[in-house]
Amino acid sequence: MKYFISTILLLLFISCSKELNFENQSFEKTTNIDCIEKCPSIQLNIPIAKNSGNIGDSINNTVFFSIKSIVDFGDKPNTSENYEQLTTSFIQAYEKLKRDFPKDHFGWEANIEGKIKYQSENILNIEISHYTFTGGAHGYTGLRSLLFDPKTGKEIANEKLFKNWNLFEAFAEAKFRTKFKIPRDQSINSTGMLFENDVFHIAQNIFFTKKGILLHYNSYEIAPYVDGPRDLLLKYEEVDNYLITK
């Protein structure tokens, strides 16, 4: 009997220990080279999965590599293995450039914030909001969606969200044309959009929300920068027949 009770308690402990719990952690670095106010800096605020074993490790690794790809801008691959190293490498890259070109006036900045956008038994959606500036006319602001299977910690490809990708894409295009007033008998770019090859495609970043799924096109993706991002919200009652799960 004692053995049976001990086994049950152990199983409960293992089950609880693998429950997905997140804690936001912040990482920040600022240079002090030739600056007094508004010094070049990098700030990260990231949800970290805690006490959830391999599932949490898988999610944390995917989030880290996604953020590293946002911060990484150099010709050589960024070798950072954690957020402390990543923030340090960003500042060191700026300081090297400043030493090489001391007369040039430029400032760098990176602000990245992650949050749990949506969580259910079948879908975990983490949103990465980012702004980076490393010189030029303006910085770049964007959103990135990371979708996971909370049972395994593995990332879910967009195509795996739907029963039939082609049918959903046709449905989404009809909705997109209606929202942005693009005539059905004209090309998708006829009113100024910039879809590649003049062919509609689903946004790379799909977010799950309380009301439905949001197709988010960042600036530059399908329209000029001055026009900003484009969003298309598809309510669940409209897309339930297309979705595999939510």
Phi and psi restraints in degrees (value plus and minus 20) as a CYANA .aco file:
   2 LYS   PHI     -81.4   -41.4
   2 LYS   PSI     -60.4   -20.4
   3 TYR   PHI     -82.0   -42.0
   3 TYR   PSI     -61.7   -21.7
   4 PHE   PHI     -83.1   -43.1
   4 PHE   PSI     -66.2   -26.2
   5 ILE   PHI     -83.7   -43.7
   5 ILE   PSI     -61.6   -21.6
   6 SER   PHI     -82.8   -42.8
   6 SER   PSI     -59.3   -19.3
   7 THR   PHI     -84.0   -44.0
   7 THR   PSI     -63.9   -23.9
   8 ILE   PHI     -81.7   -41.7
   8 ILE   PSI     -64.1   -24.1
   9 LEU   PHI     -83.5   -43.5
   9 LEU   PSI     -58.7   -18.7
  10 LEU   PHI     -84.2   -44.2
  10 LEU   PSI     -63.6   -23.6
  11 LEU   PHI     -84.1   -44.1
  11 LEU   PSI     -59.2   -19.2
  12 LEU   PHI     -84.3   -44.3
  12 LEU   PSI     -60.2   -20.2
  13 PHE   PHI     -83.6   -43.6
  13 PHE   PSI     -64.6   -24.6
  14 ILE   PHI     -82.7   -42.7
  14 ILE   PSI     -63.2   -23.2
  15 SER   PHI     -81.2   -41.2
  15 SER   PSI     -65.2   -25.2
  16 CYS   PHI     -87.0   -47.0
  16 CYS   PSI     -56.5   -16.5
  17 SER   PHI     -87.6   -47.6
  17 SER   PSI     -43.6    -3.6
  18 LYS   PHI    -116.9   -76.9
  18 LYS   PSI     -15.4    24.6
  19 GLU   PHI     -87.2   -47.2
  19 GLU   PSI     118.2   158.2
  20 LEU   PHI     -98.6   -58.6
  20 LEU   PSI      89.2   129.2
  21 ASN   PHI    -143.9  -103.9
  21 ASN   PSI     119.2   159.2
  22 PHE   PHI    -140.2  -100.2
  22 PHE   PSI     125.9   165.9
  23 GLU   PHI    -154.3  -114.3
  23 GLU   PSI     104.2   144.2
  24 ASN   PHI     -95.0   -55.0
  24 ASN   PSI     113.6   153.6
  25 GLN   PHI    -143.2  -103.2
  25 GLN   PSI     124.3   164.3
  26 SER   PHI    -132.8   -92.8
  26 SER   PSI     124.1   164.1
  27 PHE   PHI    -156.7  -116.7
  27 PHE   PSI     114.9   154.9
  28 GLU   PHI    -168.7  -128.7
  28 GLU   PSI     120.9   160.9
  29 LYS   PHI    -161.3  -121.3
  29 LYS   PSI     123.3   163.3
  30 THR   PHI    -157.4  -117.4
  30 THR   PSI     119.5   159.5
  31 THR   PHI    -103.6   -63.6
  31 THR   PSI     137.8   177.8
  32 ASN   PHI    -143.3  -103.3
  32 ASN   PSI       0.2    40.2
  33 ILE   PHI    -104.2   -64.2
  33 ILE   PSI      99.4   139.4
  34 ASP   PHI      30.7    70.7
  34 ASP   PSI      22.3    62.3
  35 CYS   PHI    -172.3  -132.3
  35 CYS   PSI     129.7   169.7
  36 ILE   PHI    -139.2   -99.2
  36 ILE   PSI     -65.6   -25.6
  37 GLU   PHI    -141.6  -101.6
  37 GLU   PSI     130.2   170.2
  38 LYS   PHI      31.1    71.1
  38 LYS   PSI      29.1    69.1
  39 CYS   PHI     -88.0   -48.0
  39 CYS   PSI     126.0   166.0
  40 PRO   PHI     -72.0   -32.0
  40 PRO   PSI     112.8   152.8
  41 SER   PHI    -171.0  -131.0
  41 SER   PSI     146.7   186.7
  42 ILE   PHI    -155.4  -115.4
  42 ILE   PSI     113.6   153.6
  43 GLN   PHI    -151.5  -111.5
  43 GLN   PSI     108.1   148.1
  44 LEU   PHI    -144.2  -104.2
  44 LEU   PSI     116.1   156.1
  45 ASN   PHI    -152.7  -112.7
  45 ASN   PSI      86.0   126.0
  46 ILE   PHI    -144.6  -104.6
  46 ILE   PSI     113.8   153.8
  47 PRO   PHI     -95.6   -55.6
  47 PRO   PSI     105.1   145.1
  48 ILE   PHI    -133.3   -93.3
  48 ILE   PSI     106.0   146.0
  49 ALA   PHI     -90.5   -50.5
  49 ALA   PSI     112.6   152.6
  50 LYS   PHI    -139.0   -99.0
  50 LYS   PSI     122.1   162.1
  51 ASN   PHI      30.7    70.7
  51 ASN   PSI      21.5    61.5
  52 SER   PHI    -147.6  -107.6
  52 SER   PSI       3.2    43.2
  53 GLY   PHI      39.3    79.3
  53 GLY   PSI    -163.9  -123.9
  54 ASN   PHI     -83.8   -43.8
  54 ASN   PSI     -50.3   -10.3
  55 ILE   PHI     -82.8   -42.8
  55 ILE   PSI     -69.5   -29.5
  56 GLY   PHI     -83.8   -43.8
  56 GLY   PSI     -59.7   -19.7
  57 ASP   PHI     -80.9   -40.9
  57 ASP   PSI     -61.8   -21.8
  58 SER   PHI     -83.4   -43.4
  58 SER   PSI     -64.4   -24.4
  59 ILE   PHI     -84.5   -44.5
  59 ILE   PSI     -67.0   -27.0
  60 ASN   PHI     -80.3   -40.3
  60 ASN   PSI     -60.4   -20.4
  61 ASN   PHI     -85.0   -45.0
  61 ASN   PSI     -62.5   -22.5
  62 THR   PHI     -84.5   -44.5
  62 THR   PSI     -63.1   -23.1
  63 VAL   PHI     -82.3   -42.3
  63 VAL   PSI     -64.5   -24.5
  64 PHE   PHI     -80.0   -40.0
  64 PHE   PSI     -68.6   -28.6
  65 PHE   PHI     -87.3   -47.3
  65 PHE   PSI     -49.8    -9.8
  66 SER   PHI     -86.6   -46.6
  66 SER   PSI     -64.6   -24.6
  67 ILE   PHI     -87.7   -47.7
  67 ILE   PSI     -57.5   -17.5
  68 LYS   PHI     -81.8   -41.8
  68 LYS   PSI     -56.7   -16.7
  69 SER   PHI     -88.2   -48.2
  69 SER   PSI     -48.0    -8.0
  70 ILE   PHI     -93.7   -53.7
  70 ILE   PSI     -63.3   -23.3
  71 VAL   PHI     -96.6   -56.6
  71 VAL   PSI     -52.0   -12.0
  72 ASP   PHI     -90.6   -50.6
  72 ASP   PSI     107.8   147.8
  73 PHE   PHI    -158.6  -118.6
  73 PHE   PSI     -26.9    13.1
  74 GLY   PHI    -100.8   -60.8
  74 GLY   PSI     154.2   194.2
  75 ASP   PHI     -93.5   -53.5
  75 ASP   PSI     -50.8   -10.8
  76 LYS   PHI    -115.7   -75.7
  76 LYS   PSI     126.2   166.2
  77 PRO   PHI     -81.3   -41.3
  77 PRO   PSI     120.7   160.7
  78 ASN   PHI     -95.8   -55.8
  78 ASN   PSI     105.1   145.1
  79 THR   PHI    -115.8   -75.8
  79 THR   PSI     -11.2    28.8
  80 SER   PHI     -79.9   -39.9
  80 SER   PSI     120.4   160.4
  81 GLU   PHI    -133.8   -93.8
  81 GLU   PSI     -23.2    16.8
  82 ASN   PHI    -175.2  -135.2
  82 ASN   PSI     153.3   193.3
  83 TYR   PHI     -88.4   -48.4
  83 TYR   PSI     -53.0   -13.0
  84 GLU   PHI     -82.0   -42.0
  84 GLU   PSI     -65.9   -25.9
  85 GLN   PHI     -85.1   -45.1
  85 GLN   PSI     -55.6   -15.6
  86 LEU   PHI     -85.8   -45.8
  86 LEU   PSI     -64.8   -24.8
  87 THR   PHI     -86.6   -46.6
  87 THR   PSI     -58.0   -18.0
  88 THR   PHI     -83.9   -43.9
  88 THR   PSI     -62.7   -22.7
  89 SER   PHI     -85.2   -45.2
  89 SER   PSI     -54.4   -14.4
  90 PHE   PHI     -83.5   -43.5
  90 PHE   PSI     -67.7   -27.7
  91 ILE   PHI     -88.0   -48.0
  91 ILE   PSI     -59.8   -19.8
  92 GLN   PHI     -83.4   -43.4
  92 GLN   PSI     -56.9   -16.9
  93 ALA   PHI     -84.6   -44.6
  93 ALA   PSI     -62.1   -22.1
  94 TYR   PHI     -82.5   -42.5
  94 TYR   PSI     -67.0   -27.0
  95 GLU   PHI     -84.0   -44.0
  95 GLU   PSI     -55.3   -15.3
  96 LYS   PHI     -85.1   -45.1
  96 LYS   PSI     -63.3   -23.3
  97 LEU   PHI     -83.3   -43.3
  97 LEU   PSI     -59.1   -19.1
  98 LYS   PHI     -86.5   -46.5
  98 LYS   PSI     -57.7   -17.7
  99 ARG   PHI     -88.1   -48.1
  99 ARG   PSI     -58.3   -18.3
 100 ASP   PHI     -92.2   -52.2
 100 ASP   PSI     -52.0   -12.0
 101 PHE   PHI    -150.9  -110.9
 101 PHE   PSI      49.2    89.2
 102 PRO   PHI     -85.2   -45.2
 102 PRO   PSI     -43.6    -3.6
 103 LYS   PHI    -105.2   -65.2
 103 LYS   PSI     -34.8     5.2
 104 ASP   PHI     -96.2   -56.2
 104 ASP   PSI     125.9   165.9
 105 HIS   PHI    -130.3   -90.3
 105 HIS   PSI      92.8   132.8
 106 PHE   PHI    -177.2  -137.2
 106 PHE   PSI     133.7   173.7
 107 GLY   PHI    -151.4  -111.4
 107 GLY   PSI     126.3   166.3
 108 TRP   PHI    -131.2   -91.2
 108 TRP   PSI     133.4   173.4
 109 GLU   PHI    -177.3  -137.3
 109 GLU   PSI     122.3   162.3
 110 ALA   PHI    -162.7  -122.7
 110 ALA   PSI     104.6   144.6
 111 ASN   PHI    -149.3  -109.3
 111 ASN   PSI      97.6   137.6
 112 ILE   PHI    -151.2  -111.2
 112 ILE   PSI     108.9   148.9
 113 GLU   PHI    -152.6  -112.6
 113 GLU   PSI     109.2   149.2
 114 GLY   PHI    -131.2   -91.2
 114 GLY   PSI     128.8   168.8
 115 LYS   PHI    -171.8  -131.8
 115 LYS   PSI     136.5   176.5
 116 ILE   PHI     -97.2   -57.2
 116 ILE   PSI      89.6   129.6
 117 LYS   PHI    -101.1   -61.1
 117 LYS   PSI     -56.7   -16.7
 118 TYR   PHI    -179.1  -139.1
 118 TYR   PSI     121.4   161.4
 119 GLN   PHI    -168.2  -128.2
 119 GLN   PSI     105.6   145.6
 120 SER   PHI    -159.5  -119.5
 120 SER   PSI    -193.3  -153.3
 121 GLU   PHI     -86.4   -46.4
 121 GLU   PSI     -44.0    -4.0
 122 ASN   PHI    -135.5   -95.5
 122 ASN   PSI     -37.3     2.7
 123 ILE   PHI    -155.3  -115.3
 123 ILE   PSI     112.7   152.7
 124 LEU   PHI    -141.3  -101.3
 124 LEU   PSI     102.0   142.0
 125 ASN   PHI    -138.7   -98.7
 125 ASN   PSI      97.1   137.1
 126 ILE   PHI    -127.1   -87.1
 126 ILE   PSI     108.3   148.3
 127 GLU   PHI    -119.8   -79.8
 127 GLU   PSI     111.2   151.2
 128 ILE   PHI    -132.4   -92.4
 128 ILE   PSI      91.7   131.7
 129 SER   PHI    -117.9   -77.9
 129 SER   PSI     109.0   149.0
 130 HIS   PHI    -160.3  -120.3
 130 HIS   PSI     125.0   165.0
 131 TYR   PHI    -154.9  -114.9
 131 TYR   PSI     108.3   148.3
 132 THR   PHI    -153.9  -113.9
 132 THR   PSI     123.0   163.0
 133 PHE   PHI    -159.9  -119.9
 133 PHE   PSI     101.2   141.2
 134 THR   PHI    -151.6  -111.6
 134 THR   PSI      16.0    56.0
 135 GLY   PHI      85.7   125.7
 135 GLY   PSI     146.7   186.7
 136 GLY   PHI      83.3   123.3
 136 GLY   PSI    -189.3  -149.3
 137 ALA   PHI     -91.3   -51.3
 137 ALA   PSI     -52.3   -12.3
 138 HIS   PHI    -181.6  -141.6
 138 HIS   PSI     146.1   186.1
 139 GLY   PHI    -103.2   -63.2
 139 GLY   PSI    -195.9  -155.9
 140 TYR   PHI    -145.5  -105.5
 140 TYR   PSI     107.5   147.5
 141 THR   PHI    -132.5   -92.5
 141 THR   PSI     119.1   159.1
 142 GLY   PHI    -180.8  -140.8
 142 GLY   PSI     149.9   189.9
 143 LEU   PHI    -142.4  -102.4
 143 LEU   PSI     122.4   162.4
 144 ARG   PHI    -148.7  -108.7
 144 ARG   PSI     114.7   154.7
 145 SER   PHI    -126.6   -86.6
 145 SER   PSI     108.7   148.7
 146 LEU   PHI    -136.5   -96.5
 146 LEU   PSI     103.8   143.8
 147 LEU   PHI    -133.3   -93.3
 147 LEU   PSI     111.3   151.3
 148 PHE   PHI    -149.6  -109.6
 148 PHE   PSI     133.7   173.7
 149 ASP   PHI    -107.3   -67.3
 149 ASP   PSI      91.5   131.5
 150 PRO   PHI     -86.7   -46.7
 150 PRO   PSI     -33.5     6.5
 151 LYS   PHI    -100.7   -60.7
 151 LYS   PSI     -45.3    -5.3
 152 THR   PHI    -141.1  -101.1
 152 THR   PSI     -42.9    -2.9
 153 GLY   PHI      62.9   102.9
 153 GLY   PSI     -17.7    22.3
 154 LYS   PHI    -103.4   -63.4
 154 LYS   PSI     124.4   164.4
 155 GLU   PHI     -91.6   -51.6
 155 GLU   PSI     124.1   164.1
 156 ILE   PHI    -123.8   -83.8
 156 ILE   PSI     104.1   144.1
 157 ALA   PHI     -90.7   -50.7
 157 ALA   PSI     127.9   167.9
 158 ASN   PHI     -74.4   -34.4
 158 ASN   PSI     -61.2   -21.2
 159 GLU   PHI     -82.9   -42.9
 159 GLU   PSI     -45.3    -5.3
 160 LYS   PHI    -100.7   -60.7
 160 LYS   PSI     -23.1    16.9
 161 LEU   PHI    -101.6   -61.6
 161 LEU   PSI     -38.6     1.4
 162 PHE   PHI    -142.1  -102.1
 162 PHE   PSI     130.3   170.3
 163 LYS   PHI     -88.0   -48.0
 163 LYS   PSI     -60.4   -20.4
 164 ASN   PHI    -161.3  -121.3
 164 ASN   PSI      85.9   125.9
 165 TRP   PHI     -80.9   -40.9
 165 TRP   PSI     -62.9   -22.9
 166 ASN   PHI     -85.3   -45.3
 166 ASN   PSI     -60.3   -20.3
 167 LEU   PHI     -85.9   -45.9
 167 LEU   PSI     -61.1   -21.1
 168 PHE   PHI     -85.9   -45.9
 168 PHE   PSI     -59.5   -19.5
 169 GLU   PHI     -82.8   -42.8
 169 GLU   PSI     -60.2   -20.2
 170 ALA   PHI     -84.6   -44.6
 170 ALA   PSI     -60.8   -20.8
 171 PHE   PHI     -83.4   -43.4
 171 PHE   PSI     -65.7   -25.7
 172 ALA   PHI     -84.0   -44.0
 172 ALA   PSI     -58.0   -18.0
 173 GLU   PHI     -83.1   -43.1
 173 GLU   PSI     -61.7   -21.7
 174 ALA   PHI     -80.5   -40.5
 174 ALA   PSI     -63.0   -23.0
 175 LYS   PHI     -86.1   -46.1
 175 LYS   PSI     -59.4   -19.4
 176 PHE   PHI     -84.2   -44.2
 176 PHE   PSI     -64.4   -24.4
 177 ARG   PHI     -82.4   -42.4
 177 ARG   PSI     -59.2   -19.2
 178 THR   PHI     -85.1   -45.1
 178 THR   PSI     -67.2   -27.2
 179 LYS   PHI     -83.6   -43.6
 179 LYS   PSI     -63.0   -23.0
 180 PHE   PHI    -120.6   -80.6
 180 PHE   PSI      -6.5    33.5
 181 LYS   PHI      36.6    76.6
 181 LYS   PSI      31.9    71.9
 182 ILE   PHI    -125.9   -85.9
 182 ILE   PSI      95.0   135.0
 183 PRO   PHI     -76.0   -36.0
 183 PRO   PSI     121.9   161.9
 184 ARG   PHI     -84.2   -44.2
 184 ARG   PSI     -50.1   -10.1
 185 ASP   PHI    -110.3   -70.3
 185 ASP   PSI     -10.7    29.3
 186 GLN   PHI    -140.1  -100.1
 186 GLN   PSI     144.7   184.7
 187 SER   PHI     -87.3   -47.3
 187 SER   PSI     137.6   177.6
 188 ILE   PHI     -84.0   -44.0
 188 ILE   PSI     -43.9    -3.9
 189 ASN   PHI    -116.9   -76.9
 189 ASN   PSI      -9.6    30.4
 190 SER   PHI     -86.9   -46.9
 190 SER   PSI     -41.2    -1.2
 191 THR   PHI    -127.2   -87.2
 191 THR   PSI      -8.5    31.5
 192 GLY   PHI      94.2   134.2
 192 GLY   PSI     -20.0    20.0
 193 MET   PHI     -89.1   -49.1
 193 MET   PSI     145.6   185.6
 194 LEU   PHI    -148.2  -108.2
 194 LEU   PSI      23.1    63.1
 195 PHE   PHI     -83.1   -43.1
 195 PHE   PSI     117.4   157.4
 196 GLU   PHI     -80.7   -40.7
 196 GLU   PSI     113.3   153.3
 197 ASN   PHI      40.0    80.0
 197 ASN   PSI      -0.9    39.1
 198 ASP   PHI      39.0    79.0
 198 ASP   PSI      16.2    56.2
 199 VAL   PHI    -146.9  -106.9
 199 VAL   PSI     108.0   148.0
 200 PHE   PHI     -83.3   -43.3
 200 PHE   PSI     123.5   163.5
 201 HIS   PHI    -164.7  -124.7
 201 HIS   PSI     133.1   173.1
 202 ILE   PHI     -85.5   -45.5
 202 ILE   PSI     123.9   163.9
 203 ALA   PHI     -79.4   -39.4
 203 ALA   PSI     123.6   163.6
 204 GLN   PHI     -84.5   -44.5
 204 GLN   PSI     -51.2   -11.2
 205 ASN   PHI    -125.9   -85.9
 205 ASN   PSI      90.4   130.4
 206 ILE   PHI    -132.1   -92.1
 206 ILE   PSI     104.3   144.3
 207 PHE   PHI    -131.6   -91.6
 207 PHE   PSI     121.3   161.3
 208 PHE   PHI    -114.3   -74.3
 208 PHE   PSI     110.1   150.1
 209 THR   PHI    -146.2  -106.2
 209 THR   PSI     159.1   199.1
 210 LYS   PHI     -85.6   -45.6
 210 LYS   PSI     -53.1   -13.1
 211 LYS   PHI    -111.8   -71.8
 211 LYS   PSI     -48.0    -8.0
 212 GLY   PHI     152.6   192.6
 212 GLY   PSI    -186.1  -146.1
 213 ILE   PHI    -117.4   -77.4
 213 ILE   PSI     120.1   160.1
 214 LEU   PHI    -131.6   -91.6
 214 LEU   PSI     102.2   142.2
 215 LEU   PHI    -111.5   -71.5
 215 LEU   PSI      96.0   136.0
 216 HIS   PHI    -134.2   -94.2
 216 HIS   PSI      99.8   139.8
 217 TYR   PHI    -124.4   -84.4
 217 TYR   PSI      97.1   137.1
 218 ASN   PHI     -90.0   -50.0
 218 ASN   PSI     144.4   184.4
 219 SER   PHI     -74.3   -34.3
 219 SER   PSI     122.6   162.6
 220 TYR   PHI      64.3   104.3
 220 TYR   PSI     -43.7    -3.7
 221 GLU   PHI     -88.6   -48.6
 221 GLU   PSI     -64.2   -24.2
 222 ILE   PHI    -155.8  -115.8
 222 ILE   PSI     -14.1    25.9
 223 ALA   PHI    -174.0  -134.0
 223 ALA   PSI     138.9   178.9
 224 PRO   PHI     -77.5   -37.5
 224 PRO   PSI     134.4   174.4
 225 TYR   PHI     -76.7   -36.7
 225 TYR   PSI     -59.4   -19.4
 226 VAL   PHI     -84.3   -44.3
 226 VAL   PSI     -41.8    -1.8
 227 ASP   PHI    -102.6   -62.6
 227 ASP   PSI     -32.5     7.5
 228 GLY   PHI      55.2    95.2
 228 GLY   PSI    -191.2  -151.2
 229 PRO   PHI     -95.0   -55.0
 229 PRO   PSI     147.7   187.7
 230 ARG   PHI    -147.0  -107.0
 230 ARG   PSI     115.9   155.9
 231 ASP   PHI    -144.9  -104.9
 231 ASP   PSI     123.9   163.9
 232 LEU   PHI    -155.4  -115.4
 232 LEU   PSI      92.9   132.9
 233 LEU   PHI    -114.1   -74.1
 233 LEU   PSI     105.6   145.6
 234 LEU   PHI    -134.4   -94.4
 234 LEU   PSI      93.7   133.7
 235 LYS   PHI     -86.9   -46.9
 235 LYS   PSI     130.9   170.9
 236 TYR   PHI     -79.1   -39.1
 236 TYR   PSI     -55.9   -15.9
 237 GLU   PHI     -84.6   -44.6
 237 GLU   PSI     -40.5    -0.5
 238 GLU   PHI    -106.4   -66.4
 238 GLU   PSI     -50.5   -10.5
 239 VAL   PHI    -132.7   -92.7
 239 VAL   PSI     -20.7    19.3
 240 ASP   PHI     -75.5   -35.5
 240 ASP   PSI     -55.0   -15.0
 241 ASN   PHI     -92.6   -52.6
 241 ASN   PSI     -36.1     3.9
 242 TYR   PHI    -116.9   -76.9
 242 TYR   PSI     -52.1   -12.1
 243 LEU   PHI     -93.8   -53.8
 243 LEU   PSI     122.6   162.6
 244 ILE   PHI     -97.8   -57.8
 244 ILE   PSI     -59.4   -19.4
 245 THR   PHI    -178.4  -138.4
 245 THR   PSI     148.9   188.9
